[in-house]
């Protein structure tokens, strides 16, 4: 996702910018080379606008609101050619799959961006290393991000109950993880040795078992809802 520090640096510098979302292999099938463009205006009178290329509608709000919606749209862009909805009332919603890669570039307005030290193109890569199942009330995920191939952090992200806003909640340090998030990571194969060192193999087994049960419950609910009713 778009790291909050970078977003606010652009907003505070009063720079408008475009976000070009690159389709991820295996997700967008209809037109695998087409980029989706989002446009973020300069801040004016305490507000920012967000638009999607080809759509005349716009979302106007605070920096916090715009960033959360932009992140949700960036994730939701991996669809089979289904148009995005700026209001997130129709069209695709974000799917937080484990291991899902998100690639996009940011293009600040040229004259203003260059004068304030921003490059013409900023490439961002974010990986959802631990996702969240759609049946969970609080859809929390853990994301790692790189800017121009430089690692910039690991973050906890929260998708709201309506699946319209995807918000950066806090940054994590792999060297000193809270137990809850450490368990989430270890259950998926990340930071496993440090988790065992701190809490023991039995706690890792418990975390893995809980993660497997959640996955099984979700699959059963999904397949059950697709079964045709018996007459």
N, C-alpha and C positions, 0 to 999 in steps of 0.2 A: 504494500500500500504506500501511499505518499506519506513519508515521515513528516510529522507535525513540524519539526524544526525547520525543514526546507520550505514547507508551505507558508509558515509565518514569516520567514525571512523574505519571501517574495511579496507577501501582503504588506509587511511593514515598510518595504522599499517602494510601495505603491506601483508595483509592476503587474501589468496584465500578462497572462500566459495561457498557452494551449497545452493540453495533455493529449498525447497520441497513444492510444491503447493498442498494443500489438497483440494480435490473436495468438493464443497458446495452442501449440500442436495438440490435436486430439479433441479440442473443445469446439472451435468454430469451424464447421464443416462446409457451409454454403460458399463462403468466399474467404479462404484461409489467408489471403494476402492483404485484405482490406483493413486499414486502421480505423478506429473510431475516435473521433476528435471531440474533446470537451474544451470549453472556453471559460476561463475565469477572468472577470473584469478587475480593474483597479478598485480598491476600496474608495467609496465616496459616501460622505455623510454617515459613516459608521456601518455601511452595508456593502456586500459584494454580490454580484450576480454570476450564476452558473448556467451555461447553455450546452446543448448537444448539437453538433453540426447537422444541419438539415431539419432542425426542429425549431420553430419560432418561439416556443414557450421558454420561459426562464424561471429559475429559482432564485429568489433574492433573500439574503439572510446575513447573519453574523459569520465571522470567519469560522467559528466552531461548527455551526450548522452546515456551511458549505463544504468544509473538509469532510465531515462525516458522510454527507450525501455523495460527494465525489468518490470517496473510497468505496461506498456500496455500489455505485455505478461501474467503477473500474473492475470490481470483482464480477458483477453481473454481466459484463460485456462478453463473457465466454458463452455464447449461445448459438443455436443453429439458425443464424440469420434473423432472429426475432428482434424487432426494433426495441430500443431502450425507451423507458418512460421517465422523464425528469422527476415526476412526482412519485414514482415507484408504486403506482396504483395498478398498473397493468404491465404486461411484459415480464421479462425474467427477473428473478430475485437472486441475491448472492448465494452461491454454493461454496461452503467452506471445506473442501476436500483436503485430506492430509496430502502433503507434497505438491499441492497445486502451485505452479509457477505463474507469476504475474509480471509481465514486462511492459513498460511504457516509457515514453520520453516526454520531457517537458521543454517547451520552447518559449522562453520569456520574450516579450516584445523587444525587438532587436536594439533600437537606439537606447531606450531606458535601461534595459538589462545590461548591455555592454558597459554603459557609463557607470553602473553601480557594481561592476565586477562579476556579473553572472555570465557563464558561457552561453553560446548560442543554443546548444542542445545539452540537456541534462538527462542521462539515461538512468532509469531506476529499475531495479529487479527486486521483487519481493516474493518470498516463498512462504506459503502457509505450511509450516512444518508440523503443527498439530492443529487439526481442524475441530469442528464441533458437529454433532449429529443434529439434523433438523428437528428432532423430537425434544431436545433439551430446551428448557425454558430460557436459560441464559446461554446464548450461543457465543462462547468464548473461544478464541483461537490464539495461537502463538505464531508470530510472523518474524522472519528475518529479512532485513533489507540491505541492499547495496546501492550506492550512488556512484555512477561512473566506475563500476567494478570495485569500489572500496566499501568494505563492510561498515555499516553505520549503526547497527543495533538490532536487538531482539525486543519485540514488543508484544504486549497483551492487547488484543483487540476485542471489542464487544459489538455484536450485531444486535440491534434492538428487537423488541418483541414483534414489531411490524415488518422486520427485514427491509427497512428503508434507510437506515443509518448505520455506518460501520465506523466505530470510534476507537481511537488509540487511547487506552486507559493508563498505561504506565510502561516504562522501559524496564527490561530485565537485564541483569548481569549474569552470564553463564558461570561466573566465578562465585556467585553468592545468591543462589536462587531460593525464593520462598518455597516451602515444602510442597504446597498444592501444585504449583506450576512445575516444580522439579519432578513430581510424580507423573504429571501429564506427559512431560518430555521423556522420562525414563520408560514409561509404558509403551512408547513408540520407538524406542531404541536410541534416543538422544540422552546425553549426560547420564548414562546408565551406571558407569563405574563410580562416579562421585555420589550418586544416590545410594548405591549399595554401601559405600564407605561410611556414609552418614547414618543410614537408617536400617541397613541389613537386607539380605536376600529375601527374607520373608515378606518385607514391606514392598519390595519390587514385585514379587509374585502376586501380592494382593492388588497392587495398582494395575498390573497387566490383566488380572482376572476381571476387575471391575470394568476396564476399558473393553475387553472382549465381550462382556455381558451387555454393555450398552450397545455395541455394534450388533450383537445378535438380536437384541430387542428391537432395534431399528429395522433390521432386515425382516424380522417376523411381522412387524407392524406394516411394513411396506408391501410385502407379499400377500399378507392377509387382506389388505385393502383392495388388492387387485383381483382377488378370487371372485368369480362370478357367483352370485347367490344361488342356492339350490332351490329348484321349484318343487 
